[in-house]
Amino acid sequence: MAEEMRKYELLYIHPGTLDDEGVKKVDDRLAEIAERLGARVFYRDDWGVKTLAYRVKKHLEGRYILMRFAATIECLQEFERHLKIMDEVIKFITVRLPDDYDESKDQPAEADEVAAEPVVTDDVEAEVEEETPVVAEVAETKTETETEIGAETE
């Protein structure tokens, strides 16, 4: 009887000082395990270097990598065994995804949608113009009061 392929999400952290070659080395090793044991990686995202909340194996920064894949339990155990002994990985967590998880929503967003320019409307500009005179009136009142106090002291 063939093992059931389940979907998992794996988040692992490299030391923040690890270069791209080191990251590629880990990716290649995980890809080799996946190919050998029949797993299918359907999403990988590099979140970049972030400051850790606390020291992890003497590191204050880490490079986060998120990976989603479908695999048997044996393949998952092999992934985790390798991640535990790799010096290039300082921490990881694996979570099982729901059986009805839709892989199609893992497609990266289009660059145009992500880098949309903020739109300034005329209403916002009108509100700013209305607020400005009020601030000026307060400043003028302060100046008048200060001159009155100055006149009383003389």
Secondary structure as the mmCIF struct_conf table of DSSP 4:
data_model
#
loop_
_struct_conf.conf_type_id
_struct_conf.id
_struct_conf.beg_label_comp_id
_struct_conf.beg_label_asym_id
_struct_conf.beg_label_seq_id
_struct_conf.end_label_comp_id
_struct_conf.end_label_asym_id
_struct_conf.end_label_seq_id
HELX_LH_PP_P HELX_LH_PP_P1 ALA A 2 MET A 5
STRN STRN1 ARG A 6 PRO A 15
TURN_TY1_P TURN_TY1_P1 GLY A 16 THR A 17
HELX_RH_AL_P HELX_RH_AL_P1 ASP A 20 LEU A 37
TURN_TY1_P TURN_TY1_P2 GLY A 38 GLY A 38
STRN STRN2 ARG A 40 VAL A 56
TURN_TY1_P TURN_TY1_P3 LYS A 57 LYS A 58
STRN STRN3 HIS A 59 ALA A 71
HELX_RH_AL_P HELX_RH_AL_P2 ILE A 73 ILE A 85
TURN_TY1_P TURN_TY1_P4 ASP A 87 GLU A 88
STRN STRN4 LYS A 91 ARG A 96
HELX_LH_PP_P HELX_LH_PP_P2 LEU A 97 PRO A 98
TURN_TY1_P TURN_TY1_P5 ASP A 99 ASP A 100
HELX_RH_3T_P HELX_RH_3T_P1 GLU A 103 ASP A 106
BEND BEND1 GLN A 107 GLN A 107
HELX_LH_PP_P HELX_LH_PP_P3 PRO A 108 GLU A 110
HELX_RH_AL_P HELX_RH_AL_P3 ALA A 111 VAL A 114
TURN_TY1_P TURN_TY1_P6 ALA A 115 ALA A 115
HELX_LH_PP_P HELX_LH_PP_P4 ALA A 116 THR A 121
HELX_RH_AL_P HELX_RH_AL_P4 ASP A 122 THR A 153
#
